[in-house]
Amino acid sequence: MTAVVMSFADSPRLARSAGRVRPIGRIVLFTLCAPMALALTAPPAAAQVPQGWDVNTCRTLTYRVDVDLFHNGQEFEEFDERIIVISIGNGLVDIVRTSTLEKSSESYGPYEFHSDGSMTVTKPDQAPPPQEAELLLHVLPAGPLDPDATNWSILDPPDENLEMTQLALQQRTDYQVDGEHVENGETIKDFSLDSFLRLLDNLFVWGLLGPPGERTPQIQNIISGLEQFNLFMYGTLEWNVTRGVTQRCELTYVPVPHVGGTQGTIDTSILRQHLTAELLEVQP
């Protein structure tokens, strides 16, 4: 999964507008307004995606997405039911997102669409796709070359493609095959996943915070911690092999990467969000 960055202001309530605010250049912030990697800007190498999306055949997918927002330490206090309509065809994707909580309906795209589920903006001033669509499309488990493998990891971007002069995040997603079942005559593969994120301490960071030897101990400790792979998302995914689409997913995540991330730290964070999604309809 190539990282698409998203950020949120200090208040967890602002997380409901996920996917609309991007931090390009607000790096000081890794503990307050740090970016979140959930999805994608460019497809990984083709050899990493033996199963994936058909980007050319025209069809429209409708998903129901339920999102739990703003946790007060004991329970979630905000809930939103969203409908995400995704139209795919001719290498492009358009998205319509409807929110019950926000009482809104917005259109996004078209974006270039890649077989791994990643999207690329087609215009310089184009708004990024909503977070839920990125999750639905790019949580796809890019499989190994060995079809009998039961677990594998994907680095996105690969080490050799990491940028040295721009804000660079690398995501590692570990996939586990949990089984397979048949639903309405269609084959569904069941996966579980853990997704980790690390910051590359590169020339871009040096330009903002100085090289490691010139930073305060506090700043250096934060950056050193963020250089490690920290868990920020975990969950399950059902991939419809027959149709070649995400059938369902359930994900728990925090929108702010944090040092020492584990399922325990995510589960006790007031910033955590919980998302469930299910495919309702496929139209040609």
C-alpha positions as CSV (number, residue, x, y, z in Angstrom):
1,M,0.0,0.0,0.0
2,T,1.6,3.2,-1.0
3,A,0.9,5.8,1.6
4,V,-1.6,8.5,1.0
5,V,-1.3,11.0,3.8
6,M,-4.2,12.4,5.7
7,S,-4.1,14.6,8.8
8,F,-6.4,15.7,11.6
9,A,-6.4,18.7,13.9
10,D,-5.9,18.3,17.6
11,S,-9.6,17.6,18.3
12,P,-10.6,14.0,17.6
13,R,-14.0,15.3,16.5
14,L,-12.4,16.7,13.4
15,A,-11.7,13.1,12.4
16,R,-15.2,12.8,10.9
17,S,-13.9,14.8,7.9
18,A,-11.3,12.2,7.3
19,G,-9.6,12.3,3.9
20,R,-10.1,16.0,3.2
21,V,-7.1,17.5,4.9
22,R,-3.5,16.7,3.9
23,P,-0.3,17.8,5.6
24,I,2.2,18.9,3.0
25,G,4.8,20.7,5.0
26,R,3.3,20.7,8.5
27,I,5.8,18.3,9.9
28,V,6.4,19.5,13.3
29,L,3.4,18.0,14.3
30,F,4.1,14.3,14.3
31,T,2.7,14.0,17.7
32,L,-0.3,16.4,17.2
33,C,-1.2,16.6,13.5
34,A,0.9,13.8,12.0
35,P,0.0,12.2,8.7
36,M,-1.8,8.9,8.4
37,A,-1.1,6.3,5.7
38,L,-4.1,4.3,4.6
39,A,-3.8,4.1,0.9
40,L,-2.0,5.0,-2.2
41,T,-0.4,7.2,-4.7
42,A,1.2,4.8,-7.1
43,P,0.9,1.1,-7.8
44,P,3.7,-1.3,-6.6
45,A,5.5,-3.4,-9.1
46,A,3.2,-5.6,-11.2
47,A,4.8,-8.8,-9.9
48,Q,3.5,-8.0,-6.4
49,V,-0.1,-7.9,-7.6
50,P,-1.0,-11.4,-9.0
51,Q,-4.6,-10.7,-8.0
52,G,-6.2,-7.2,-8.3
53,W,-8.7,-4.9,-9.8
54,D,-9.9,-4.9,-13.4
55,V,-9.5,-1.2,-14.1
56,N,-10.9,-1.2,-17.6
57,T,-14.3,-3.0,-17.4
58,C,-17.0,-0.5,-16.6
59,R,-19.0,-1.2,-13.5
60,T,-20.4,0.6,-10.4
61,L,-19.9,-0.6,-6.8
62,T,-22.1,0.5,-4.0
63,Y,-20.8,0.1,-0.4
64,R,-22.4,0.8,3.0
65,V,-19.8,2.1,5.4
66,D,-20.3,2.5,9.1
67,V,-17.8,4.6,11.0
68,D,-17.4,5.0,14.7
69,L,-15.8,8.3,15.6
70,F,-14.6,10.3,18.7
71,H,-13.8,7.9,21.5
72,N,-14.0,9.5,25.0
73,G,-11.9,6.7,26.7
74,Q,-14.9,4.6,27.4
75,E,-17.1,4.5,24.3
76,F,-17.6,5.9,20.9
77,E,-19.7,9.1,20.9
78,E,-20.3,9.7,17.2
79,F,-21.5,7.3,14.5
80,D,-21.9,7.8,10.8
81,E,-23.5,5.7,8.1
82,R,-22.0,6.4,4.7
83,I,-22.8,5.2,1.2
84,I,-19.8,5.1,-1.1
85,V,-20.5,4.7,-4.9
86,I,-17.5,3.8,-6.9
87,S,-17.6,3.9,-10.7
88,I,-14.7,2.1,-12.4
89,G,-13.9,1.9,-16.1
90,N,-11.3,2.7,-18.8
91,G,-8.5,3.1,-16.2
92,L,-10.4,5.8,-14.3
93,V,-12.5,5.8,-11.1
94,D,-15.2,8.3,-9.9
95,I,-16.5,8.3,-6.3
96,V,-19.7,9.7,-4.7
97,R,-19.7,9.8,-0.9
98,T,-22.9,10.4,1.1
99,S,-22.8,11.0,4.9
100,T,-25.8,10.7,7.2
101,L,-24.0,12.6,10.0
102,E,-22.8,15.4,7.8
103,K,-26.0,15.4,5.8
104,S,-24.0,15.8,2.6
105,S,-23.2,14.1,-0.7
106,E,-20.0,14.9,-2.5
107,S,-18.4,13.8,-5.8
108,Y,-14.7,13.0,-6.3
109,G,-12.6,12.3,-9.3
110,P,-12.0,11.1,-11.9
111,Y,-8.7,9.6,-10.7
112,E,-6.4,7.2,-12.6
113,F,-7.1,3.8,-11.2
114,H,-4.5,1.0,-10.8
115,S,-4.8,-2.7,-10.4
116,D,-3.6,-2.6,-6.8
117,G,-6.5,-0.2,-6.0
118,S,-4.4,2.9,-5.8
119,M,-5.5,6.2,-7.2
120,T,-3.6,9.1,-8.8
121,V,-5.1,12.6,-9.1
122,T,-5.5,13.7,-12.7
123,K,-5.4,17.5,-12.1
124,P,-3.0,19.6,-10.0
125,D,-5.9,21.2,-7.9
126,Q,-8.0,18.0,-7.6
127,A,-9.3,17.0,-4.2
128,P,-8.0,13.7,-2.9
129,P,-10.4,10.8,-2.7
130,P,-12.2,10.2,0.6
131,Q,-10.5,8.0,3.1
132,E,-13.2,5.3,3.1
133,A,-12.9,4.8,-0.7
134,E,-9.1,4.5,-0.4
135,L,-9.6,1.8,2.3
136,L,-12.1,-0.1,0.3
137,L,-10.0,-0.1,-2.9
138,H,-6.5,-0.3,-1.7
139,V,-6.7,-2.6,1.3
140,L,-6.5,-5.2,-1.3
141,P,-3.9,-7.9,-0.3
142,A,-1.3,-7.7,-3.0
143,G,-0.3,-11.3,-3.0
144,P,3.1,-13.1,-3.2
145,L,4.3,-14.9,-6.3
146,D,3.8,-18.2,-4.5
147,P,0.1,-19.0,-4.8
148,D,0.3,-21.4,-1.8
149,A,1.7,-18.8,0.6
150,T,-0.5,-18.2,3.7
151,N,1.2,-15.0,4.9
152,W,3.4,-12.3,3.5
153,S,4.3,-8.6,3.8
154,I,4.2,-5.7,1.4
155,L,6.5,-2.7,1.6
156,D,4.9,0.4,0.0
157,P,6.8,2.1,-1.5
158,P,9.7,-0.4,-1.8
159,D,13.0,0.8,-0.2
160,E,14.5,1.7,-3.6
161,N,11.6,4.1,-4.3
162,L,11.7,6.1,-1.1
163,E,12.1,9.8,-1.7
164,M,15.0,11.7,-0.1
165,T,13.8,15.3,-0.7
166,Q,10.1,15.0,0.1
167,L,8.0,14.0,3.1
168,A,8.3,10.2,2.9
169,L,6.3,7.6,4.7
170,Q,6.7,3.8,4.2
171,Q,3.9,1.4,5.0
172,R,4.4,-2.3,5.8
173,T,1.3,-4.4,5.7
174,D,1.4,-8.0,6.9
175,Y,-1.3,-10.3,5.5
176,Q,-2.5,-13.6,6.8
177,V,-4.8,-16.0,4.8
178,D,-7.5,-17.1,7.3
179,G,-9.6,-19.2,4.9
180,E,-12.0,-19.3,2.1
181,H,-15.8,-19.6,1.8
182,V,-18.5,-19.6,-0.8
183,E,-21.3,-17.0,-0.7
184,N,-24.2,-17.0,-3.2
185,G,-22.0,-19.2,-5.5
186,E,-19.1,-16.8,-5.3
187,T,-15.7,-17.6,-3.8
188,I,-14.6,-15.3,-1.0
189,K,-11.1,-15.2,0.5
190,D,-10.7,-14.2,4.1
191,F,-7.7,-12.3,5.3
192,S,-6.5,-10.6,8.5
193,L,-4.0,-7.7,8.3
194,D,-1.7,-5.5,10.4
195,S,-0.4,-2.3,8.9
196,F,2.6,-0.4,10.2
197,L,4.0,3.1,9.3
198,R,7.4,4.7,9.6
199,L,8.8,8.1,8.7
200,L,11.9,8.4,6.6
201,D,14.4,10.7,8.4
202,N,15.5,12.3,5.1
203,L,16.7,15.6,3.6
204,F,13.2,17.0,3.8
205,V,13.1,16.4,7.6
206,W,16.6,17.7,8.0
207,G,15.6,20.9,6.2
208,L,12.8,21.5,8.8
209,L,14.3,20.1,12.0
210,G,18.0,20.0,11.3
211,P,20.2,16.9,11.0
212,P,20.1,14.5,14.0
213,G,23.1,16.0,15.7
214,E,21.6,19.5,15.8
215,R,18.2,18.6,17.2
216,T,17.0,18.9,20.8
217,P,16.9,15.5,22.6
218,Q,13.1,15.7,22.7
219,I,12.7,16.2,18.9
220,Q,15.4,13.5,18.2
221,N,13.6,11.0,20.4
222,I,10.3,11.6,18.6
223,I,11.8,11.3,15.1
224,S,13.8,8.2,16.1
225,G,10.6,6.6,17.4
226,L,8.7,7.5,14.2
227,E,11.5,6.0,12.1
228,Q,10.5,2.5,13.4
229,F,7.5,0.6,12.0
230,N,4.6,1.4,14.4
231,L,1.3,-0.4,14.1
232,F,-1.5,2.1,13.3
233,M,-4.2,-0.2,11.7
234,Y,-5.4,-3.8,12.0
235,G,-8.5,-5.7,10.9
236,T,-10.0,-8.2,8.5
237,L,-10.8,-8.2,4.8
238,E,-12.9,-10.4,2.5
239,W,-11.9,-10.4,-1.1
240,N,-14.5,-11.6,-3.7
241,V,-12.4,-13.7,-6.0
242,T,-15.2,-14.3,-8.4
243,R,-16.0,-10.6,-8.9
244,G,-12.5,-9.3,-8.2
245,V,-13.7,-6.7,-5.6
246,T,-13.5,-6.0,-1.9
247,Q,-16.6,-7.7,-0.4
248,R,-16.2,-6.6,3.2
249,C,-13.7,-5.2,5.6
250,E,-13.5,-4.3,9.3
251,L,-10.7,-2.0,10.4
252,T,-9.6,-0.3,13.6
253,Y,-7.0,2.5,13.3
254,V,-5.7,5.7,14.6
255,P,-5.3,8.8,12.4
256,V,-2.1,9.9,14.1
257,P,1.0,7.6,13.8
258,H,2.3,7.0,17.3
259,V,5.6,5.6,18.7
260,G,5.3,2.1,20.0
261,G,2.1,1.4,18.2
262,T,0.4,-1.9,19.1
263,Q,-3.2,-3.2,19.1
264,G,-3.2,-2.3,22.8
265,T,-2.2,1.3,22.3
266,I,-4.7,1.6,19.4
267,D,-7.5,0.1,21.5
268,T,-6.9,2.5,24.3
269,S,-6.4,5.7,22.2
270,I,-9.2,8.3,22.2
271,L,-8.2,9.0,18.6
272,R,-9.1,5.5,17.3
273,Q,-11.7,5.0,14.7
274,H,-13.6,1.8,13.7
275,L,-14.9,1.1,10.2
276,T,-17.0,-1.7,8.8
277,A,-17.9,-1.8,5.1
278,E,-20.0,-4.2,3.0
279,L,-20.6,-4.4,-0.8
280,L,-24.3,-3.8,-1.4
281,E,-24.5,-3.9,-5.2
282,V,-22.5,-4.3,-8.4
283,Q,-24.0,-2.8,-11.6
284,P,-22.5,-3.2,-15.1
